[in-house]
Amino acid sequence: MLKFPDNTRVRVNGLNEILADLYSEGRKPNRETVEEILDRLEKNNNYIPPSARREYKSILLKEYRDYVASQKNKAT
């Protein structure tokens, strides 16, 4: 579930799996990785409106940064 600044919540299919896959691939939280997340989400039958792509990128970058941090915390 993604939460946007206006408190809108959007359910996305396969997000946790995508984040885990990218982390296992050693991908860093950056613009390139966010583009890959968007591509994989769309391949997973998630519709991302063109008008909302910028907002999605921002939220997904934060989500992936948080995911990476949580994985690093588990390792310590």
PDB file of N, CA, C and O in Angstrom:
ATOM      1  N   MET A   1       0.851  -1.178   0.000  1.00  0.00           N
ATOM      2  CA  MET A   1       0.000   0.000   0.000  1.00  0.00           C
ATOM      3  C   MET A   1       0.898   1.243   0.000  1.00  0.00           C
ATOM      4  O   MET A   1       1.767   1.397   0.858  1.00  0.00           O
ATOM      5  N   LEU A   2       0.675   2.101  -0.954  1.00  0.00           N
ATOM      6  CA  LEU A   2       1.416   3.357  -1.008  1.00  0.00           C
ATOM      7  C   LEU A   2       0.562   4.462  -0.410  1.00  0.00           C
ATOM      8  O   LEU A   2      -0.643   4.536  -0.651  1.00  0.00           O
ATOM      9  N   LYS A   3       1.201   5.315   0.369  1.00  0.00           N
ATOM     10  CA  LYS A   3       0.494   6.443   0.958  1.00  0.00           C
ATOM     11  C   LYS A   3       1.084   7.727   0.396  1.00  0.00           C
ATOM     12  O   LYS A   3       2.287   7.968   0.497  1.00  0.00           O
ATOM     13  N   PHE A   4       0.230   8.544  -0.193  1.00  0.00           N
ATOM     14  CA  PHE A   4       0.633   9.800  -0.802  1.00  0.00           C
ATOM     15  C   PHE A   4       0.479  10.948   0.194  1.00  0.00           C
ATOM     16  O   PHE A   4      -0.229  10.808   1.191  1.00  0.00           O
ATOM     17  N   PRO A   5       1.133  12.080  -0.065  1.00  0.00           N
ATOM     18  CA  PRO A   5       1.082  13.210   0.883  1.00  0.00           C
ATOM     19  C   PRO A   5      -0.324  13.686   1.229  1.00  0.00           C
ATOM     20  O   PRO A   5      -0.549  14.208   2.321  1.00  0.00           O
ATOM     21  N   ASP A   6      -1.279  13.510   0.304  1.00  0.00           N
ATOM     22  CA  ASP A   6      -2.653  13.941   0.599  1.00  0.00           C
ATOM     23  C   ASP A   6      -3.452  12.861   1.332  1.00  0.00           C
ATOM     24  O   ASP A   6      -4.678  12.933   1.422  1.00  0.00           O
ATOM     25  N   ASN A   7      -2.732  11.848   1.860  1.00  0.00           N
ATOM     26  CA  ASN A   7      -3.301  10.712   2.582  1.00  0.00           C
ATOM     27  C   ASN A   7      -4.064   9.725   1.706  1.00  0.00           C
ATOM     28  O   ASN A   7      -4.721   8.821   2.222  1.00  0.00           O
ATOM     29  N   THR A   8      -3.984   9.886   0.395  1.00  0.00           N
ATOM     30  CA  THR A   8      -4.542   8.886  -0.511  1.00  0.00           C
ATOM     31  C   THR A   8      -3.712   7.622  -0.381  1.00  0.00           C
ATOM     32  O   THR A   8      -2.485   7.676  -0.307  1.00  0.00           O
ATOM     33  N   ARG A   9      -4.390   6.489  -0.354  1.00  0.00           N
ATOM     34  CA  ARG A   9      -3.696   5.197  -0.290  1.00  0.00           C
ATOM     35  C   ARG A   9      -4.025   4.410  -1.549  1.00  0.00           C
ATOM     36  O   ARG A   9      -5.175   4.340  -1.984  1.00  0.00           O
ATOM     37  N   VAL A  10      -2.978   3.819  -2.120  1.00  0.00           N
ATOM     38  CA  VAL A  10      -3.150   3.055  -3.353  1.00  0.00           C
ATOM     39  C   VAL A  10      -2.528   1.678  -3.157  1.00  0.00           C
ATOM     40  O   VAL A  10      -1.371   1.551  -2.758  1.00  0.00           O
ATOM     41  N   ARG A  11      -3.314   0.660  -3.444  1.00  0.00           N
ATOM     42  CA  ARG A  11      -2.806  -0.705  -3.359  1.00  0.00           C
ATOM     43  C   ARG A  11      -2.088  -1.040  -4.661  1.00  0.00           C
ATOM     44  O   ARG A  11      -2.594  -0.778  -5.752  1.00  0.00           O
ATOM     45  N   VAL A  12      -0.903  -1.622  -4.526  1.00  0.00           N
ATOM     46  CA  VAL A  12      -0.150  -2.023  -5.708  1.00  0.00           C
ATOM     47  C   VAL A  12       0.200  -3.505  -5.598  1.00  0.00           C
ATOM     48  O   VAL A  12       0.592  -3.984  -4.534  1.00  0.00           O
ATOM     49  N   ASN A  13       0.058  -4.206  -6.687  1.00  0.00           N
ATOM     50  CA  ASN A  13       0.333  -5.640  -6.721  1.00  0.00           C
ATOM     51  C   ASN A  13       1.830  -5.894  -6.844  1.00  0.00           C
ATOM     52  O   ASN A  13       2.490  -5.346  -7.727  1.00  0.00           O
ATOM     53  N   GLY A  14       2.357  -6.721  -5.964  1.00  0.00           N
ATOM     54  CA  GLY A  14       3.722  -7.185  -6.081  1.00  0.00           C
ATOM     55  C   GLY A  14       4.810  -6.252  -5.619  1.00  0.00           C
ATOM     56  O   GLY A  14       5.984  -6.520  -5.872  1.00  0.00           O
ATOM     57  N   LEU A  15       4.472  -5.163  -4.950  1.00  0.00           N
ATOM     58  CA  LEU A  15       5.489  -4.192  -4.562  1.00  0.00           C
ATOM     59  C   LEU A  15       6.539  -4.803  -3.642  1.00  0.00           C
ATOM     60  O   LEU A  15       7.734  -4.610  -3.867  1.00  0.00           O
ATOM     61  N   ASN A  16       6.125  -5.527  -2.621  1.00  0.00           N
ATOM     62  CA  ASN A  16       7.098  -6.097  -1.681  1.00  0.00           C
ATOM     63  C   ASN A  16       8.068  -7.042  -2.384  1.00  0.00           C
ATOM     64  O   ASN A  16       9.264  -7.045  -2.095  1.00  0.00           O
ATOM     65  N   GLU A  17       7.548  -7.837  -3.301  1.00  0.00           N
ATOM     66  CA  GLU A  17       8.405  -8.763  -4.041  1.00  0.00           C
ATOM     67  C   GLU A  17       9.396  -8.011  -4.928  1.00  0.00           C
ATOM     68  O   GLU A  17      10.561  -8.394  -5.035  1.00  0.00           O
ATOM     69  N   ILE A  18       8.928  -6.948  -5.558  1.00  0.00           N
ATOM     70  CA  ILE A  18       9.795  -6.154  -6.423  1.00  0.00           C
ATOM     71  C   ILE A  18      10.911  -5.512  -5.600  1.00  0.00           C
ATOM     72  O   ILE A  18      12.073  -5.531  -6.006  1.00  0.00           O
ATOM     73  N   LEU A  19      10.563  -4.948  -4.450  1.00  0.00           N
ATOM     74  CA  LEU A  19      11.580  -4.328  -3.600  1.00  0.00           C
ATOM     75  C   LEU A  19      12.601  -5.360  -3.143  1.00  0.00           C
ATOM     76  O   LEU A  19      13.802  -5.090  -3.132  1.00  0.00           O
ATOM     77  N   ALA A  20      12.125  -6.540  -2.765  1.00  0.00           N
ATOM     78  CA  ALA A  20      13.031  -7.604  -2.326  1.00  0.00           C
ATOM     79  C   ALA A  20      13.951  -8.049  -3.468  1.00  0.00           C
ATOM     80  O   ALA A  20      15.146  -8.261  -3.258  1.00  0.00           O
ATOM     81  N   ASP A  21      13.399  -8.188  -4.662  1.00  0.00           N
ATOM     82  CA  ASP A  21      14.211  -8.584  -5.817  1.00  0.00           C
ATOM     83  C   ASP A  21      15.291  -7.548  -6.116  1.00  0.00           C
ATOM     84  O   ASP A  21      16.452  -7.893  -6.337  1.00  0.00           O
ATOM     85  N   LEU A  22      14.901  -6.289  -6.122  1.00  0.00           N
ATOM     86  CA  LEU A  22      15.873  -5.233  -6.418  1.00  0.00           C
ATOM     87  C   LEU A  22      16.965  -5.170  -5.349  1.00  0.00           C
ATOM     88  O   LEU A  22      18.136  -4.954  -5.658  1.00  0.00           O
ATOM     89  N   TYR A  23      16.573  -5.358  -4.106  1.00  0.00           N
ATOM     90  CA  TYR A  23      17.556  -5.358  -3.021  1.00  0.00           C
ATOM     91  C   TYR A  23      18.525  -6.524  -3.187  1.00  0.00           C
ATOM     92  O   TYR A  23      19.732  -6.364  -3.003  1.00  0.00           O
ATOM     93  N   SER A  24      17.998  -7.693  -3.532  1.00  0.00           N
ATOM     94  CA  SER A  24      18.865  -8.862  -3.705  1.00  0.00           C
ATOM     95  C   SER A  24      19.785  -8.691  -4.918  1.00  0.00           C
ATOM     96  O   SER A  24      20.851  -9.304  -4.984  1.00  0.00           O
ATOM     97  N   GLU A  25      19.372  -7.861  -5.871  1.00  0.00           N
ATOM     98  CA  GLU A  25      20.205  -7.555  -7.035  1.00  0.00           C
ATOM     99  C   GLU A  25      21.253  -6.485  -6.714  1.00  0.00           C
ATOM    100  O   GLU A  25      22.103  -6.170  -7.547  1.00  0.00           O
ATOM    101  N   GLY A  26      21.184  -5.933  -5.501  1.00  0.00           N
ATOM    102  CA  GLY A  26      22.144  -4.913  -5.091  1.00  0.00           C
ATOM    103  C   GLY A  26      21.858  -3.526  -5.640  1.00  0.00           C
ATOM    104  O   GLY A  26      22.753  -2.684  -5.712  1.00  0.00           O
ATOM    105  N   ARG A  27      20.609  -3.288  -6.029  1.00  0.00           N
ATOM    106  CA  ARG A  27      20.249  -1.991  -6.602  1.00  0.00           C
ATOM    107  C   ARG A  27      20.198  -0.919  -5.524  1.00  0.00           C
ATOM    108  O   ARG A  27      19.680  -1.145  -4.430  1.00  0.00           O
ATOM    109  N   LYS A  28      20.731   0.228  -5.841  1.00  0.00           N
ATOM    110  CA  LYS A  28      20.749   1.379  -4.940  1.00  0.00           C
ATOM    111  C   LYS A  28      19.451   2.174  -5.101  1.00  0.00           C
ATOM    112  O   LYS A  28      18.849   2.171  -6.174  1.00  0.00           O
ATOM    113  N   PRO A  29      19.020   2.857  -4.032  1.00  0.00           N
ATOM    114  CA  PRO A  29      17.817   3.698  -4.143  1.00  0.00           C
ATOM    115  C   PRO A  29      18.135   4.991  -4.907  1.00  0.00           C
ATOM    116  O   PRO A  29      18.608   5.968  -4.325  1.00  0.00           O
ATOM    117  N   ASN A  30      17.869   4.981  -6.206  1.00  0.00           N
ATOM    118  CA  ASN A  30      18.122   6.148  -7.044  1.00  0.00           C
ATOM    119  C   ASN A  30      17.070   6.207  -8.150  1.00  0.00           C
ATOM    120  O   ASN A  30      16.173   5.366  -8.212  1.00  0.00           O
ATOM    121  N   ARG A  31      17.190   7.208  -9.021  1.00  0.00           N
ATOM    122  CA  ARG A  31      16.186   7.415 -10.081  1.00  0.00           C
ATOM    123  C   ARG A  31      16.075   6.206 -11.008  1.00  0.00           C
ATOM    124  O   ARG A  31      14.979   5.811 -11.405  1.00  0.00           O
ATOM    125  N   GLU A  32      17.218   5.630 -11.343  1.00  0.00           N
ATOM    126  CA  GLU A  32      17.216   4.476 -12.242  1.00  0.00           C
ATOM    127  C   GLU A  32      16.436   3.308 -11.635  1.00  0.00           C
ATOM    128  O   GLU A  32      15.663   2.639 -12.321  1.00  0.00           O
ATOM    129  N   THR A  33      16.648   3.081 -10.366  1.00  0.00           N
ATOM    130  CA  THR A  33      15.938   1.991  -9.682  1.00  0.00           C
ATOM    131  C   THR A  33      14.441   2.291  -9.612  1.00  0.00           C
ATOM    132  O   THR A  33      13.622   1.387  -9.773  1.00  0.00           O
ATOM    133  N   VAL A  34      14.086   3.532  -9.379  1.00  0.00           N
ATOM    134  CA  VAL A  34      12.669   3.897  -9.323  1.00  0.00           C
ATOM    135  C   VAL A  34      12.007   3.645 -10.681  1.00  0.00           C
ATOM    136  O   VAL A  34      10.871   3.173 -10.736  1.00  0.00           O
ATOM    137  N   GLU A  35      12.699   3.953 -11.761  1.00  0.00           N
ATOM    138  CA  GLU A  35      12.155   3.660 -13.094  1.00  0.00           C
ATOM    139  C   GLU A  35      11.928   2.160 -13.256  1.00  0.00           C
ATOM    140  O   GLU A  35      10.925   1.733 -13.828  1.00  0.00           O
ATOM    141  N   GLU A  36      12.868   1.367 -12.747  1.00  0.00           N
ATOM    142  CA  GLU A  36      12.731  -0.088 -12.816  1.00  0.00           C
ATOM    143  C   GLU A  36      11.542  -0.557 -11.985  1.00  0.00           C
ATOM    144  O   GLU A  36      10.804  -1.448 -12.405  1.00  0.00           O
ATOM    145  N   ILE A  37      11.353   0.036 -10.813  1.00  0.00           N
ATOM    146  CA  ILE A  37      10.192  -0.318  -9.981  1.00  0.00           C
ATOM    147  C   ILE A  37       8.901  -0.027 -10.742  1.00  0.00           C
ATOM    148  O   ILE A  37       7.998  -0.863 -10.778  1.00  0.00           O
ATOM    149  N   LEU A  38       8.811   1.154 -11.348  1.00  0.00           N
ATOM    150  CA  LEU A  38       7.613   1.507 -12.121  1.00  0.00           C
ATOM    151  C   LEU A  38       7.380   0.512 -13.256  1.00  0.00           C
ATOM    152  O   LEU A  38       6.255   0.059 -13.465  1.00  0.00           O
ATOM    153  N   ASP A  39       8.438   0.175 -13.984  1.00  0.00           N
ATOM    154  CA  ASP A  39       8.302  -0.785 -15.086  1.00  0.00           C
ATOM    155  C   ASP A  39       7.782  -2.127 -14.582  1.00  0.00           C
ATOM    156  O   ASP A  39       6.876  -2.715 -15.173  1.00  0.00           O
ATOM    157  N   ARG A  40       8.359  -2.601 -13.492  1.00  0.00           N
ATOM    158  CA  ARG A  40       7.940  -3.899 -12.959  1.00  0.00           C
ATOM    159  C   ARG A  40       6.521  -3.858 -12.410  1.00  0.00           C
ATOM    160  O   ARG A  40       5.773  -4.827 -12.540  1.00  0.00           O
ATOM    161  N   LEU A  41       6.148  -2.735 -11.797  1.00  0.00           N
ATOM    162  CA  LEU A  41       4.771  -2.602 -11.309  1.00  0.00           C
ATOM    163  C   LEU A  41       3.787  -2.672 -12.469  1.00  0.00           C
ATOM    164  O   LEU A  41       2.762  -3.349 -12.385  1.00  0.00           O
ATOM    165  N   GLU A  42       4.104  -1.970 -13.549  1.00  0.00           N
ATOM    166  CA  GLU A  42       3.205  -1.985 -14.707  1.00  0.00           C
ATOM    167  C   GLU A  42       3.136  -3.372 -15.334  1.00  0.00           C
ATOM    168  O   GLU A  42       2.074  -3.781 -15.805  1.00  0.00           O
ATOM    169  N   LYS A  43       4.233  -4.093 -15.349  1.00  0.00           N
ATOM    170  CA  LYS A  43       4.226  -5.469 -15.864  1.00  0.00           C
ATOM    171  C   LYS A  43       3.414  -6.390 -14.956  1.00  0.00           C
ATOM    172  O   LYS A  43       2.966  -7.456 -15.379  1.00  0.00           O
ATOM    173  N   ASN A  44       3.232  -5.972 -13.712  1.00  0.00           N
ATOM    174  CA  ASN A  44       2.456  -6.723 -12.727  1.00  0.00           C
ATOM    175  C   ASN A  44       0.993  -6.280 -12.715  1.00  0.00           C
ATOM    176  O   ASN A  44       0.283  -6.493 -11.733  1.00  0.00           O
ATOM    177  N   ASN A  45       0.554  -5.669 -13.800  1.00  0.00           N
ATOM    178  CA  ASN A  45      -0.837  -5.229 -13.971  1.00  0.00           C
ATOM    179  C   ASN A  45      -1.259  -4.106 -13.036  1.00  0.00           C
ATOM    180  O   ASN A  45      -2.428  -4.023 -12.659  1.00  0.00           O
ATOM    181  N   ASN A  46      -0.335  -3.251 -12.661  1.00  0.00           N
ATOM    182  CA  ASN A  46      -0.667  -2.049 -11.909  1.00  0.00           C
ATOM    183  C   ASN A  46      -0.759  -0.888 -12.892  1.00  0.00           C
ATOM    184  O   ASN A  46       0.166  -0.645 -13.667  1.00  0.00           O
ATOM    185  N   TYR A  47      -1.870  -0.179 -12.854  1.00  0.00           N
ATOM    186  CA  TYR A  47      -2.027   0.989 -13.716  1.00  0.00           C
ATOM    187  C   TYR A  47      -1.497   2.213 -12.979  1.00  0.00           C
ATOM    188  O   TYR A  47      -1.908   2.511 -11.858  1.00  0.00           O
ATOM    189  N   ILE A  48      -0.581   2.909 -13.632  1.00  0.00           N
ATOM    190  CA  ILE A  48      -0.034   4.143 -13.065  1.00  0.00           C
ATOM    191  C   ILE A  48      -0.369   5.257 -14.046  1.00  0.00           C
ATOM    192  O   ILE A  48       0.184   5.306 -15.145  1.00  0.00           O
ATOM    193  N   PRO A  49      -1.268   6.149 -13.655  1.00  0.00           N
ATOM    194  CA  PRO A  49      -1.677   7.217 -14.572  1.00  0.00           C
ATOM    195  C   PRO A  49      -0.484   8.093 -14.956  1.00  0.00           C
ATOM    196  O   PRO A  49       0.320   8.457 -14.097  1.00  0.00           O
ATOM    197  N   PRO A  50      -0.367   8.430 -16.228  1.00  0.00           N
ATOM    198  CA  PRO A  50       0.744   9.287 -16.655  1.00  0.00           C
ATOM    199  C   PRO A  50       0.839  10.584 -15.851  1.00  0.00           C
ATOM    200  O   PRO A  50       1.934  11.072 -15.574  1.00  0.00           O
ATOM    201  N   SER A  51      -0.301  11.128 -15.484  1.00  0.00           N
ATOM    202  CA  SER A  51      -0.310  12.389 -14.732  1.00  0.00           C
ATOM    203  C   SER A  51       0.210  12.229 -13.305  1.00  0.00           C
ATOM    204  O   SER A  51       0.513  13.222 -12.643  1.00  0.00           O
ATOM    205  N   ALA A  52       0.318  10.987 -12.823  1.00  0.00           N
ATOM    206  CA  ALA A  52       0.748  10.747 -11.442  1.00  0.00           C
ATOM    207  C   ALA A  52       2.138  10.120 -11.348  1.00  0.00           C
ATOM    208  O   ALA A  52       2.596   9.801 -10.251  1.00  0.00           O
ATOM    209  N   ARG A  53       2.809   9.941 -12.476  1.00  0.00           N
ATOM    210  CA  ARG A  53       4.101   9.254 -12.473  1.00  0.00           C
ATOM    211  C   ARG A  53       5.133   9.958 -11.584  1.00  0.00           C
ATOM    212  O   ARG A  53       5.875   9.294 -10.861  1.00  0.00           O
ATOM    213  N   ARG A  54       5.185  11.260 -11.630  1.00  0.00           N
ATOM    214  CA  ARG A  54       6.168  11.991 -10.823  1.00  0.00           C
ATOM    215  C   ARG A  54       5.936  11.735  -9.333  1.00  0.00           C
ATOM    216  O   ARG A  54       6.875  11.506  -8.571  1.00  0.00           O
ATOM    217  N   GLU A  55       4.672  11.780  -8.941  1.00  0.00           N
ATOM    218  CA  GLU A  55       4.333  11.519  -7.542  1.00  0.00           C
ATOM    219  C   GLU A  55       4.672  10.082  -7.146  1.00  0.00           C
ATOM    220  O   GLU A  55       5.208   9.837  -6.065  1.00  0.00           O
ATOM    221  N   TYR A  56       4.358   9.151  -8.022  1.00  0.00           N
ATOM    222  CA  TYR A  56       4.693   7.748  -7.762  1.00  0.00           C
ATOM    223  C   TYR A  56       6.200   7.585  -7.587  1.00  0.00           C
ATOM    224  O   TYR A  56       6.651   6.888  -6.678  1.00  0.00           O
ATOM    225  N   LYS A  57       6.974   8.224  -8.452  1.00  0.00           N
ATOM    226  CA  LYS A  57       8.431   8.104  -8.366  1.00  0.00           C
ATOM    227  C   LYS A  57       8.928   8.566  -7.005  1.00  0.00           C
ATOM    228  O   LYS A  57       9.775   7.915  -6.393  1.00  0.00           O
ATOM    229  N   SER A  58       8.408   9.673  -6.541  1.00  0.00           N
ATOM    230  CA  SER A  58       8.817  10.210  -5.243  1.00  0.00           C
ATOM    231  C   SER A  58       8.472   9.248  -4.115  1.00  0.00           C
ATOM    232  O   SER A  58       9.302   8.975  -3.248  1.00  0.00           O
ATOM    233  N   ILE A  59       7.268   8.745  -4.128  1.00  0.00           N
ATOM    234  CA  ILE A  59       6.811   7.823  -3.083  1.00  0.00           C
ATOM    235  C   ILE A  59       7.583   6.509  -3.156  1.00  0.00           C
ATOM    236  O   ILE A  59       7.982   5.967  -2.125  1.00  0.00           O
ATOM    237  N   LEU A  60       7.794   5.996  -4.362  1.00  0.00           N
ATOM    238  CA  LEU A  60       8.506   4.725  -4.514  1.00  0.00           C
ATOM    239  C   LEU A  60       9.966   4.833  -4.107  1.00  0.00           C
ATOM    240  O   LEU A  60      10.529   3.883  -3.562  1.00  0.00           O
ATOM    241  N   LEU A  61      10.579   5.966  -4.361  1.00  0.00           N
ATOM    242  CA  LEU A  61      11.957   6.157  -3.924  1.00  0.00           C
ATOM    243  C   LEU A  61      12.026   6.117  -2.401  1.00  0.00           C
ATOM    244  O   LEU A  61      12.918   5.487  -1.833  1.00  0.00           O
ATOM    245  N   LYS A  62      11.089   6.785  -1.746  1.00  0.00           N
ATOM    246  CA  LYS A  62      11.045   6.753  -0.276  1.00  0.00           C
ATOM    247  C   LYS A  62      10.795   5.329   0.214  1.00  0.00           C
ATOM    248  O   LYS A  62      11.443   4.878   1.158  1.00  0.00           O
ATOM    249  N   GLU A  63       9.865   4.623  -0.414  1.00  0.00           N
ATOM    250  CA  GLU A  63       9.569   3.239  -0.022  1.00  0.00           C
ATOM    251  C   GLU A  63      10.802   2.352  -0.152  1.00  0.00           C
ATOM    252  O   GLU A  63      11.092   1.550   0.735  1.00  0.00           O
ATOM    253  N   TYR A  64      11.524   2.498  -1.254  1.00  0.00           N
ATOM    254  CA  TYR A  64      12.694   1.654  -1.455  1.00  0.00           C
ATOM    255  C   TYR A  64      13.820   2.034  -0.491  1.00  0.00           C
ATOM    256  O   TYR A  64      14.518   1.156   0.016  1.00  0.00           O
ATOM    257  N   ARG A  65      14.000   3.316  -0.236  1.00  0.00           N
ATOM    258  CA  ARG A  65      14.995   3.735   0.768  1.00  0.00           C
ATOM    259  C   ARG A  65      14.666   3.135   2.134  1.00  0.00           C
ATOM    260  O   ARG A  65      15.547   2.621   2.822  1.00  0.00           O
ATOM    261  N   ASP A  66      13.407   3.204   2.513  1.00  0.00           N
ATOM    262  CA  ASP A  66      12.972   2.628   3.789  1.00  0.00           C
ATOM    263  C   ASP A  66      13.201   1.114   3.805  1.00  0.00           C
ATOM    264  O   ASP A  66      13.625   0.555   4.817  1.00  0.00           O
ATOM    265  N   TYR A  67      12.919   0.464   2.688  1.00  0.00           N
ATOM    266  CA  TYR A  67      13.100  -0.981   2.597  1.00  0.00           C
ATOM    267  C   TYR A  67      14.577  -1.341   2.769  1.00  0.00           C
ATOM    268  O   TYR A  67      14.916  -2.247   3.531  1.00  0.00           O
ATOM    269  N   VAL A  68      15.450  -0.629   2.058  1.00  0.00           N
ATOM    270  CA  VAL A  68      16.892  -0.884   2.154  1.00  0.00           C
ATOM    271  C   VAL A  68      17.369  -0.682   3.586  1.00  0.00           C
ATOM    272  O   VAL A  68      18.130  -1.496   4.108  1.00  0.00           O
ATOM    273  N   ALA A  69      16.925   0.398   4.224  1.00  0.00           N
ATOM    274  CA  ALA A  69      17.322   0.671   5.615  1.00  0.00           C
ATOM    275  C   ALA A  69      16.847  -0.441   6.535  1.00  0.00           C
ATOM    276  O   ALA A  69      17.584  -0.864   7.425  1.00  0.00           O
ATOM    277  N   SER A  70      15.616  -0.923   6.329  1.00  0.00           N
ATOM    278  CA  SER A  70      15.097  -1.985   7.209  1.00  0.00           C
ATOM    279  C   SER A  70      15.873  -3.271   7.008  1.00  0.00           C
ATOM    280  O   SER A  70      16.085  -4.012   7.967  1.00  0.00           O
ATOM    281  N   GLN A  71      16.300  -3.555   5.795  1.00  0.00           N
ATOM    282  CA  GLN A  71      17.081  -4.766   5.543  1.00  0.00           C
ATOM    283  C   GLN A  71      18.465  -4.661   6.186  1.00  0.00           C
ATOM    284  O   GLN A  71      18.980  -5.640   6.727  1.00  0.00           O
ATOM    285  N   LYS A  72      19.055  -3.482   6.123  1.00  0.00           N
ATOM    286  CA  LYS A  72      20.370  -3.279   6.749  1.00  0.00           C
ATOM    287  C   LYS A  72      20.266  -3.399   8.266  1.00  0.00           C
ATOM    288  O   LYS A  72      21.172  -3.923   8.914  1.00  0.00           O
ATOM    289  N   ASN A  73      19.154  -2.912   8.833  1.00  0.00           N
ATOM    290  CA  ASN A  73      18.950  -3.019  10.276  1.00  0.00           C
ATOM    291  C   ASN A  73      18.776  -4.470  10.705  1.00  0.00           C
ATOM    292  O   ASN A  73      19.209  -4.855  11.791  1.00  0.00           O
ATOM    293  N   LYS A  74      18.143  -5.276   9.858  1.00  0.00           N
ATOM    294  CA  LYS A  74      17.970  -6.699  10.171  1.00  0.00           C
ATOM    295  C   LYS A  74      19.316  -7.426  10.178  1.00  0.00           C
ATOM    296  O   LYS A  74      19.508  -8.387  10.924  1.00  0.00           O
ATOM    297  N   ALA A  75      20.231  -6.964   9.354  1.00  0.00           N
ATOM    298  CA  ALA A  75      21.535  -7.620   9.228  1.00  0.00           C
ATOM    299  C   ALA A  75      22.466  -7.306  10.389  1.00  0.00           C
ATOM    300  O   ALA A  75      23.456  -8.005  10.605  1.00  0.00           O
ATOM    301  N   THR A  76      22.151  -6.261  11.130  1.00  0.00           N
ATOM    302  CA  THR A  76      23.039  -5.901  12.255  1.00  0.00           C
ATOM    303  C   THR A  76      22.538  -6.422  13.577  1.00  0.00           C
ATOM    304  O   THR A  76      23.174  -6.200  14.608  1.00  0.00           O
TER     305      THR A  76
END
